[in-house]
Amino acid sequence: MPPGSSHHIEPTQGAHRRDSIRTSQSDPPDRHSASNSTLVGLSDTVCPGERLLKHSDFDLGMSAKITRRDLLQDAGLISLGLGIAPSAAAIKTIEAKNKPYPPTRTGLRGSHPGSFEGAHAYARDGLPHPTPRPLDESFDLVIVGAGISGLAAAYYYQKRYGGDRKILILDNHDDFGGHAKRNEFHQGGRLQLAMGGTHNLEYWQFSPTVSSLMQTLGINIPKLRKKTDFNYGRNGAQGPAIWFDAETYGDNKLVTGCSLKGPPSTSPLPYLDQFPISSTAKTQLRAFYTLQTDVLAPLSSVERADYLHSTGYFDFLESKAGLGAEARQLFKTACHGSWGLESASLSVAEALDDGLPGLNLIGETAVESDWDYPVGIFPDGNASIARLLTQRLIPSIASGVDADSVAMATFDYSQLDRPEHPVRIRLQSTVIDVENREGAVHLSYLFGGKAFALTAKQCVMACYHTVIPYICPTLPPAQKAAQRYQVKYPLLLTNVLIRSRAPFTELGIDGAACPGRMHSALFLMNGIETGGYAQASEDPGPVPVAFWGSLSPPDDITNFWDQLRAARTKMLDLTLEDYEREVRSVLQDLLGPVGFSAKHDILAITVNRWPHGYSHEYLDLWDPKWPEGQAPHEIARQRFGNITFANADAGASAYTHTAIDEAARAIAELSALN
Ligand SMILES: Cc1cc2nc3c(=O)[nH]c(=O)nc-3n(C[C@H](O)[C@H](O)[C@H](O)COP(=O)(O)OP(=O)(O)OC[C@H]3O[C@@H](n4cnc5c(N)ncnc54)[C@H](O)[C@@H]3O)c2cc1C
């Protein structure tokens, strides 16, 4: 069972340095009388906005003129973002010239305001559908969802039938790509890119179908790898780091050279004395990391496998590793990025596979190279894949662009939905009804508060599966139940443009795990020079910092599915100010000691919230073992008349390559009808 061999684990090849940049301190006074006492600052039920505030909003610069809103972001193109507000006249010109350019939008992105309310009103709250106005438009194929799966479905349809077939792709967002979302920042005079969602290309898992599409798009993974020196914040001079915050741990403390989830060379063991936790918790952790034993030795191999797959990781930490609640808390959110879940939701096998510690307790030895994770990556993540696919479908959107120039290319969004093009992408359009009728598919969708209807010969549903039962009410009940089973995991990727990377350099880090905070990790977005993009290495100009993770559900919710729904609700309920206050506080406390000022050094904030994030992959503790062919995703994706089903949900696997494979299957199923 190699740790780190699966899922969206972040690789850990960072240089290991033992000397922390801060002088090691003796234990802080014990704040904890018992090993299972709770930490000072944060109960899981408390939103960060409700924490005991250490900094005033004024000190944090909450009212500073940064680009939180579209208008100012666009205006930032000329003001060069040095905190100078552009004139009203300049704003007007820029607005007219550059709007809309969705990648430059800041503030709440991902599931942005305006993208989901229609679906929630009709699907979740049961409002009656408005009567749609029929459009004089008909298509060979309509695709619901302009994520990678929907875009790939259009590509496979064209490939099979030729480029003149009429295809319409509808999506509720104001940008195409679904989770493959690009964030652009222009403040500071040069383009800075960040990823708003999916980013890793896990090429060793590619099917021949996916590899062939990558080749068609001109994507050469070894070439991408050569131009990438990015390691999720573990490439600083001092190696990986853990940042303990005072609100949670009573003391702001940066410990460098170690990680909570990483290869043996980054074990926290030599650094435990620096952790601002009780001496009881330190003693427990010391024993945990030191032991070399096999607590499962008395079990047969079948019993052993059963134990590893049926026992919760936190139960294992408590009963076999002797860790109390305080020590266990350190690992609570360590899988937020890789899984989008609490570590406590994982079995022992899943947690160890994801790189959490404990192999030494079951007689196995962690191997350094098991943490290598040599993904291909673009500076805007897999938005580059979505853009290359879109450019192939609608060449005039960015003529001549290829995999070597895609990162720097400006796309002409006015080309997306033009009657003269065989492929049209219609954004801000939420599909609310899809029916098989009279040998065709009839659809209605909402745009600008009004409903419209059109017809197509065939349809691919490339959207989230949980929404489909509301959109296709005539589906068989068993299929609807199977689609509802796909509850996705919420994810958060908040990009903050800071004036300079100098404070990170001074601390010797380019990121840190933040076990007490809303986002479980943060890292500088640099070192990815693919797609024609290059960042200054000498000049310490503005650079995006990615805050990465999910949201913890309230502690009192123990059912896994309810936890997911609660975290999703929490994500939508938090305001932009809540997210902003959180990232400002973290940056101030982490970087403040080396001169950073949240008030002056933050230029823009983009919060990519994804309440419907990773597709649900079947989990040891929460899913039965389905008989062959009877797993929910297999039932959910069965063809229904002229409608087929794509999306990563159809493969119950949260990967870009799955989204592509499922698109190819959905088109092949339609073709079987023709
Ligand atoms: C933050 C984040 C990070 C990730 N990182 C990785 C990674 O590194 N590597 C990896 O392989 N995978 C990653 N993933 C998984 C990701 O889900 C897949 O890679 C892939 O992008 C899924 O594509 P899709 O087209 O199936 O779904 P989506 O991208 O979700 O596209 C579906 C689209 O349908 C739209 N839609 C839904 N309902 C309607 C409706 N009623 N009408 C119109 N449109 C509708 C949605 O809004 C969405 O735009 C990540 C996901 C997230 C959220």
The ligand as a Tripos MOL2 file, in Angstrom:
@<TRIPOS>MOLECULE
LIG
   53    58     1     0     0
SMALL
NO_CHARGES

@<TRIPOS>ATOM
      1 C1        -11.0720   22.8240   -6.6300 C.3       1 LIG1
      2 C2        -10.9850   21.5710   -7.4630 C.ar      1 LIG1
      3 C3         -9.7550   20.9960   -7.7180 C.ar      1 LIG1
      4 C4         -9.6640   19.8470   -8.4900 C.ar      1 LIG1
      5 N1         -8.4220   19.3510   -8.7770 N.ar      1 LIG1
      6 C5         -8.3100   18.3350   -9.6470 C.ar      1 LIG1
      7 C6         -7.0270   17.9450  -10.1130 C.ar      1 LIG1
      8 O1         -6.0160   18.5400   -9.7260 O.2       1 LIG1
      9 N2         -6.9500   16.9330  -11.0170 N.ar      1 LIG1
     10 C7         -8.0600   16.3110  -11.5010 C.ar      1 LIG1
     11 O2         -7.9300   15.4190  -12.3520 O.2       1 LIG1
     12 N3         -9.2930   16.6650  -11.0680 N.ar      1 LIG1
     13 C8         -9.4530   17.6630  -10.1710 C.ar      1 LIG1
     14 N4        -10.7070   18.0780   -9.7870 N.ar      1 LIG1
     15 C9        -11.8910   17.3100  -10.2070 C.3       1 LIG1
     16 C10       -12.7040   17.9380  -11.3350 C.3       1 LIG1
     17 O3        -14.0240   17.7940  -10.9290 O.3       1 LIG1
     18 C11       -12.4760   17.2230  -12.6530 C.3       1 LIG1
     19 O4        -11.1090   17.2500  -12.9790 O.3       1 LIG1
     20 C12       -13.1860   17.8290  -13.8760 C.3       1 LIG1
     21 O5        -12.8860   19.2000  -13.9940 O.3       1 LIG1
     22 C13       -14.6700   17.6090  -13.8620 C.3       1 LIG1
     23 O6        -15.2040   18.0600  -15.0860 O.3       1 LIG1
     24 P1        -16.7140   17.8430  -15.4470 P.3       1 LIG1
     25 O7        -16.9370   18.4380  -16.7760 O.co2     1 LIG1
     26 O8        -17.0700   16.4130  -15.2570 O.co2     1 LIG1
     27 O9        -17.5470   18.6260  -14.3270 O.3       1 LIG1
     28 P2        -17.6310   20.1800  -14.0470 P.3       1 LIG1
     29 O10       -16.3360   20.8160  -14.2290 O.co2     1 LIG1
     30 O11       -18.3030   20.2950  -12.7420 O.co2     1 LIG1
     31 O12       -18.6030   20.7350  -15.1910 O.3       1 LIG1
     32 C14       -19.9970   20.5970  -15.1510 C.3       1 LIG1
     33 C15       -20.6190   21.9090  -15.5370 C.3       1 LIG1
     34 O13       -22.0450   21.7440  -15.6300 O.3       1 LIG1
     35 C16       -22.6290   22.8900  -15.0920 C.3       1 LIG1
     36 N5        -24.0270   22.6730  -14.7360 N.ar      1 LIG1
     37 C17       -24.5270   22.0500  -13.6290 C.ar      1 LIG1
     38 N6        -25.8670   22.0980  -13.6650 N.ar      1 LIG1
     39 C18       -26.2130   22.7720  -14.7770 C.ar      1 LIG1
     40 C19       -27.4570   23.1430  -15.3420 C.ar      1 LIG1
     41 N7        -28.6040   22.8200  -14.7700 N.pl3     1 LIG1
     42 N8        -27.4630   23.8570  -16.4970 N.ar      1 LIG1
     43 C20       -26.3020   24.1980  -17.1010 C.ar      1 LIG1
     44 N9        -25.0920   23.8330  -16.6180 N.ar      1 LIG1
     45 C21       -25.0550   23.1400  -15.4780 C.ar      1 LIG1
     46 C22       -21.7440   23.1410  -13.8830 C.3       1 LIG1
     47 O14       -21.9700   24.3770  -13.2870 O.3       1 LIG1
     48 C23       -20.3830   22.9800  -14.4890 C.3       1 LIG1
     49 O15       -19.9500   24.1890  -15.0730 O.3       1 LIG1
     50 C24       -10.8400   19.2230   -9.0010 C.ar      1 LIG1
     51 C25       -12.0930   19.7830   -8.7100 C.ar      1 LIG1
     52 C26       -12.1710   20.9480   -7.9660 C.ar      1 LIG1
     53 C27       -13.5240   21.5520   -7.6880 C.3       1 LIG1
@<TRIPOS>BOND
     1     1     2 1
     2     2     3 ar
     3     2    52 ar
     4     3     4 ar
     5     4     5 ar
     6     4    50 ar
     7     5     6 ar
     8     6     7 ar
     9     6    13 1
    10     7     8 2
    11     7     9 ar
    12     9    10 ar
    13    10    11 2
    14    10    12 ar
    15    12    13 ar
    16    13    14 ar
    17    14    15 1
    18    14    50 ar
    19    15    16 1
    20    16    17 1
    21    16    18 1
    22    18    19 1
    23    18    20 1
    24    20    21 1
    25    20    22 1
    26    22    23 1
    27    23    24 1
    28    24    25 2
    29    24    26 1
    30    24    27 1
    31    27    28 1
    32    28    29 2
    33    28    30 1
    34    28    31 1
    35    31    32 1
    36    32    33 1
    37    33    34 1
    38    33    48 1
    39    34    35 1
    40    35    36 1
    41    35    46 1
    42    36    37 ar
    43    36    45 ar
    44    37    38 ar
    45    38    39 ar
    46    39    40 ar
    47    39    45 ar
    48    40    41 1
    49    40    42 ar
    50    42    43 ar
    51    43    44 ar
    52    44    45 ar
    53    46    47 1
    54    46    48 1
    55    48    49 1
    56    50    51 ar
    57    51    52 ar
    58    52    53 1
@<TRIPOS>SUBSTRUCTURE
     1 LIG1         1 GROUP 0 **** ****
